[in-house]
């Protein structure tokens, strides 16, 4: 792992950008000789989720993130109190207390932990934003009661803003999996509208009008996105993190199939069809249908295509097919896993004794081990490049990955993040959207002090 202990250095232009002048939210910037905004042609975002439990068994630190290949880090996860609506940190040791090399323990007046390191990454990479993701699968049940009335919805926004202001963040991502009906959808829309107003009012007084981001982690399954209030949310948010994966897996599929296919399969539909519990039949699960649906209701450039840095493994596959490749077959149970059965990090996927297959019809890949009777579905760099071509052709805003601990180092030819970023034109083709470093109300002196130093021109 790599630790960065270098002192923070700012150019004069960086100082000017620390507390940007008030402005309307823009998605395309014209070239500016001071700020370096790139003009002409499509520019892209590159985001990744960093999970706060990564510092433990995974030994994957914030300082291991490929910051120069990214425009956003989504930090997972904060939770929401299902009674009060308050957003709160889920692991204060990892988030704000854990000492990285060079950190000095204090009486809690100094921000430490992962968020301190993320702020340092922002200082050294001014086109990198840090977003707090709220919710996720494990905390999904808290949203409905938490956002059930106006008081708790406003508490959600106020407490989110407090974390932004204290921790030096650039916004939040709401990951509610998933609104079930019209009432849930209306409550989500009202919450986002309240947060937009709350964030803007704070920024006008305390951050020179900086635009704090609001994002949505959005479903790609037809049973979910048809209920989601896409059209109502789109004017209020900055991006849709389309969760274009987990279409098939050992815990929720009837046959071996693709984890994250872009297109449906015409030659082997069982590999891309999933069971719909409401209609009680098999329906196609694929990214194309999801993107086509979102594009009828949302701004295409706000859609970030999600890609997995892990694979799903199926055990005891009974392959009765003629081609003997394991796909579209019955199975029994979860296969091998890195941290849990049935889920393998991309960087440790089985190599020996397996056959690797690519399917350009669906844009997917898998390995088949006939001796073990195990099939693993995942993305390869080749598939990832196909997906990059797809998102560019569709006019989408970029790519993001779950999660950062699963990839090879970006210096490796096997890195999926590197393959996609290169295909999108490299970091010089990133959309410029400068982060914020000015947090004068932070309760942590090293974050608040950075704002003071910027104001006094000490850097």
HUKA-V754709 format. One record per residue. N is the residue number from 0. D_LAST is the distance of its C-alpha to the last C-alpha in Angstrom with 1 decimal. Layout:
# HUKA-V754709
N_D_LAST ; N_D_LAST
This chain:
# HUKA-V754709
0_28.8 ; 1_25.3 ; 2_22.5 ; 3_18.8 ; 4_17.1 ; 5_14.4 ; 6_10.9 ; 7_8.6 ; 8_6.9 ; 9_5.9 ; 10_7.8 ; 11_8.2 ; 12_11.0 ; 13_9.5 ; 14_7.5 ; 15_11.0 ; 16_12.7 ; 17_11.2 ; 18_13.8 ; 19_16.3 ; 20_18.9 ; 21_22.2 ; 22_24.5 ; 23_27.7 ; 24_27.7 ; 25_28.1 ; 26_29.2 ; 27_29.1 ; 28_26.3 ; 29_27.1 ; 30_25.1 ; 31_22.1 ; 32_20.6 ; 33_17.1 ; 34_17.2 ; 35_19.9 ; 36_22.4 ; 37_25.6 ; 38_28.8 ; 39_32.4 ; 40_34.3 ; 41_33.7 ; 42_30.4 ; 43_30.2 ; 44_28.5 ; 45_28.5 ; 46_28.5 ; 47_29.5 ; 48_30.5 ; 49_29.2 ; 50_31.6 ; 51_30.7 ; 52_33.8 ; 53_32.7 ; 54_31.2 ; 55_34.8 ; 56_37.6 ; 57_35.8 ; 58_33.1 ; 59_30.7 ; 60_27.1 ; 61_24.2 ; 62_22.7 ; 63_25.9 ; 64_25.1 ; 65_25.1 ; 66_21.8 ; 67_21.9 ; 68_25.4 ; 69_24.7 ; 70_23.5 ; 71_24.4 ; 72_25.0 ; 73_27.7 ; 74_27.7 ; 75_31.4 ; 76_32.7 ; 77_32.5 ; 78_35.9 ; 79_37.4 ; 80_39.8 ; 81_43.1 ; 82_44.2 ; 83_41.2 ; 84_39.1 ; 85_36.0 ; 86_33.6 ; 87_32.6 ; 88_31.2 ; 89_33.9 ; 90_32.6 ; 91_30.1 ; 92_30.2 ; 93_29.0 ; 94_26.8 ; 95_24.8 ; 96_26.3 ; 97_26.8 ; 98_24.9 ; 99_23.5 ; 100_23.2 ; 101_20.4 ; 102_20.5 ; 103_21.8 ; 104_24.3 ; 105_23.9 ; 106_26.1 ; 107_25.0 ; 108_22.1 ; 109_19.7 ; 110_20.0 ; 111_21.4 ; 112_23.7 ; 113_23.5 ; 114_21.3 ; 115_18.5 ; 116_18.8 ; 117_19.1 ; 118_15.8 ; 119_14.2 ; 120_16.3 ; 121_15.1 ; 122_11.4 ; 123_12.8 ; 124_15.5 ; 125_14.7 ; 126_18.5 ; 127_19.4 ; 128_20.5 ; 129_21.8 ; 130_25.1 ; 131_27.2 ; 132_30.8 ; 133_33.4 ; 134_37.0 ; 135_38.4 ; 136_41.9 ; 137_42.2 ; 138_41.2 ; 139_42.9 ; 140_45.6 ; 141_43.3 ; 142_42.4 ; 143_45.8 ; 144_46.2 ; 145_42.5 ; 146_42.5 ; 147_46.1 ; 148_45.5 ; 149_43.2 ; 150_41.9 ; 151_40.9 ; 152_39.4 ; 153_37.1 ; 154_36.3 ; 155_35.3 ; 156_32.7 ; 157_31.5 ; 158_31.0 ; 159_29.3 ; 160_26.8 ; 161_26.2 ; 162_25.4 ; 163_23.0 ; 164_21.2 ; 165_21.2 ; 166_20.4 ; 167_17.8 ; 168_20.5 ; 169_21.2 ; 170_24.9 ; 171_28.2 ; 172_31.1 ; 173_34.6 ; 174_37.0 ; 175_40.4 ; 176_43.1 ; 177_45.0 ; 178_46.3 ; 179_50.1 ; 180_51.4 ; 181_50.9 ; 182_49.9 ; 183_47.2 ; 184_45.9 ; 185_46.0 ; 186_44.1 ; 187_41.4 ; 188_41.0 ; 189_40.9 ; 190_38.2 ; 191_36.0 ; 192_36.6 ; 193_35.7 ; 194_32.5 ; 195_31.5 ; 196_32.2 ; 197_30.5 ; 198_27.2 ; 199_27.2 ; 200_27.9 ; 201_25.1 ; 202_22.7 ; 203_24.0 ; 204_23.1 ; 205_20.0 ; 206_18.3 ; 207_19.0 ; 208_22.0 ; 209_20.5 ; 210_23.5 ; 211_23.9 ; 212_26.2 ; 213_29.8 ; 214_31.7 ; 215_35.2 ; 216_36.5 ; 217_39.8 ; 218_43.2 ; 219_44.9 ; 220_48.4 ; 221_50.9 ; 222_52.1 ; 223_48.6 ; 224_47.0 ; 225_50.1 ; 226_49.5 ; 227_45.7 ; 228_44.8 ; 229_43.0 ; 230_43.8 ; 231_42.8 ; 232_39.5 ; 233_38.4 ; 234_37.2 ; 235_35.2 ; 236_33.3 ; 237_30.8 ; 238_32.5 ; 239_35.6 ; 240_35.2 ; 241_38.8 ; 242_40.1 ; 243_42.3 ; 244_43.7 ; 245_46.1 ; 246_49.0 ; 247_51.2 ; 248_51.1 ; 249_53.5 ; 250_53.3 ; 251_53.9 ; 252_55.8 ; 253_59.5 ; 254_59.2 ; 255_56.7 ; 256_54.3 ; 257_51.0 ; 258_47.8 ; 259_45.8 ; 260_48.1 ; 261_47.3 ; 262_50.9 ; 263_54.1 ; 264_56.7 ; 265_60.0 ; 266_61.5 ; 267_60.7 ; 268_59.8 ; 269_59.8 ; 270_56.6 ; 271_54.6 ; 272_56.6 ; 273_55.7 ; 274_57.7 ; 275_57.3 ; 276_58.5 ; 277_59.1 ; 278_61.2 ; 279_62.6 ; 280_62.3 ; 281_60.2 ; 282_57.6 ; 283_55.2 ; 284_51.7 ; 285_49.5 ; 286_46.2 ; 287_47.9 ; 288_49.8 ; 289_46.7 ; 290_44.6 ; 291_47.6 ; 292_47.9 ; 293_44.2 ; 294_44.2 ; 295_47.0 ; 296_44.9 ; 297_41.2 ; 298_38.8 ; 299_39.0 ; 300_35.4 ; 301_34.4 ; 302_36.5 ; 303_34.8 ; 304_37.4 ; 305_37.4 ; 306_38.5 ; 307_39.5 ; 308_38.2 ; 309_41.4 ; 310_45.1 ; 311_48.1 ; 312_51.0 ; 313_54.6 ; 314_57.3 ; 315_61.0 ; 316_61.1 ; 317_64.7 ; 318_64.6 ; 319_67.8 ; 320_66.5 ; 321_68.0 ; 322_64.8 ; 323_63.8 ; 324_60.1 ; 325_59.7 ; 326_58.2 ; 327_59.9 ; 328_61.9 ; 329_62.7 ; 330_60.8 ; 331_60.8 ; 332_57.6 ; 333_54.1 ; 334_53.4 ; 335_50.9 ; 336_47.5 ; 337_44.3 ; 338_43.5 ; 339_46.3 ; 340_49.7 ; 341_49.7 ; 342_45.9 ; 343_44.6 ; 344_41.1 ; 345_41.1 ; 346_39.9 ; 347_43.0 ; 348_45.6 ; 349_49.0 ; 350_49.7 ; 351_53.0 ; 352_56.3 ; 353_54.9 ; 354_55.4 ; 355_52.5 ; 356_53.3 ; 357_51.5 ; 358_52.8 ; 359_51.6 ; 360_53.8 ; 361_51.6 ; 362_48.4 ; 363_48.6 ; 364_49.2 ; 365_50.9 ; 366_52.4 ; 367_56.0 ; 368_57.4 ; 369_61.1 ; 370_61.8 ; 371_59.5 ; 372_60.3 ; 373_56.6 ; 374_54.7 ; 375_50.9 ; 376_49.3 ; 377_45.7 ; 378_43.5 ; 379_43.2 ; 380_40.8 ; 381_43.7 ; 382_44.2 ; 383_40.5 ; 384_40.5 ; 385_43.6 ; 386_41.7 ; 387_38.8 ; 388_41.5 ; 389_43.0 ; 390_39.8 ; 391_39.1 ; 392_42.7 ; 393_42.5 ; 394_39.4 ; 395_37.5 ; 396_33.7 ; 397_33.1 ; 398_33.7 ; 399_32.7 ; 400_34.0 ; 401_35.4 ; 402_34.1 ; 403_31.4 ; 404_33.3 ; 405_36.4 ; 406_35.2 ; 407_35.2 ; 408_32.0 ; 409_30.8 ; 410_31.6 ; 411_35.3 ; 412_37.7 ; 413_38.9 ; 414_35.6 ; 415_36.4 ; 416_32.8 ; 417_32.3 ; 418_35.7 ; 419_35.0 ; 420_31.5 ; 421_33.0 ; 422_35.9 ; 423_33.7 ; 424_32.2 ; 425_29.3 ; 426_25.7 ; 427_25.6 ; 428_28.2 ; 429_26.3 ; 430_26.0 ; 431_22.5 ; 432_21.6 ; 433_17.9 ; 434_17.0 ; 435_15.5 ; 436_12.5 ; 437_13.2 ; 438_15.8 ; 439_16.1 ; 440_19.7 ; 441_19.2 ; 442_21.4 ; 443_19.1 ; 444_16.5 ; 445_14.1 ; 446_14.3 ; 447_14.5 ; 448_11.8 ; 449_9.3 ; 450_10.7 ; 451_10.4 ; 452_6.7 ; 453_6.6 ; 454_9.5 ; 455_8.5 ; 456_5.6 ; 457_3.8 ; 458_0.0
